Each structure stands twice: as C-alpha cells, then as structure tokens.
Amino acid sequence: MPQTVAYVTMVVRDYHEAIAYFTQMLAFDLIEDSLSKDRAGRDKGWVLIAPQGWRDTKVLLAKASNQEEATPIGNQTGPCIPVSSDG
C-alpha cells in the first residue's frame, strides 16, 4: 500500500493573518478552518491549506500556545517541499 504525507505543520502567530497570506498572496486553497483542542484541552484552531488543486499533502497552520512554541515563527526549517505550477 502506498504511503503519503497527510500534512506538514507550520507554526504561525495568528490564524487570520496566516490564512490571508497563504490564500491571497500565494493563492492557496483553504481546506478546513475549524476548532480543535490543544494538548491541555483548550480550544485551538485546526486550519488546513494547500496549493490550488492539490489535495494530497496539506499544510496545517498551528498557532503557538506559548512563547516557546512561538520561537520558530519566521525561521522554520525542515524538509524542503517545493511547490510549483505550470502557469
């Protein structure tokens, strides 16, 4: 059975700011914007985006819950996932 990556996570400062950037500036599709719970059981957003027309691997936008989680915002590294278009 083939395996796929369902989503990768990007820590953001603000959901609305991140959704606007990805959907308006980069033309990503907003796949889901709903409520979830964090590790402590508090309400937290569940926001999935993806490049237009792409549904295999999505980006999960995760809002930092504290200063430690916010540290990588703007300096996140990891596997390079290139996004290209034919147009």
C-alpha positions, -999 to 999 in steps of 0.1 A, spaced: 0 0 0 15 34 -10 22 58 18 16 96 17 23 126 39 -11 139 50 2 173 62 32 192 74 29 218 102 38 254 102 37 274 134 20 308 130 15 339 151 -22 345 141 -46 323 121 -63 351 103 -30 367 92 -16 333 80 -48 324 62 -49 358 44 -12 355 34 -15 320 20 -48 324 3 -44 360 -10 -7 362 -17 2 326 -26 -33 316 -39 -35 285 -17 -69 270 -10 -84 270 25 -93 233 30 -105 235 66 -109 261 94 -125 245 125 -120 242 162 -99 216 179 -82 211 213 -46 217 223 -26 193 245 -41 210 276 -76 206 264 -81 243 255 -98 254 223 -75 258 194 -80 262 156 -75 234 131 -65 251 98 -55 232 67 -44 248 35 -30 235 2 -18 249 -31 -47 253 -56 -59 219 -69 -36 199 -46 -51 177 -20 -25 151 -12 -2 169 12 -16 198 31 -1 224 54 -15 225 90 -13 261 104 -7 258 141 -10 288 163 17 289 190 2 284 225 32 300 244 65 318 238 85 286 235 63 274 206 64 309 190 102 308 188 105 293 153 79 316 137 97 332 107 126 308 109 111 274 104 133 248 87 129 212 78 124 192 47 121 213 16 88 208 0 89 226 -34 56 240 -48 55 246 -85 29 254 -110 25 250 -148 14 286 -152 
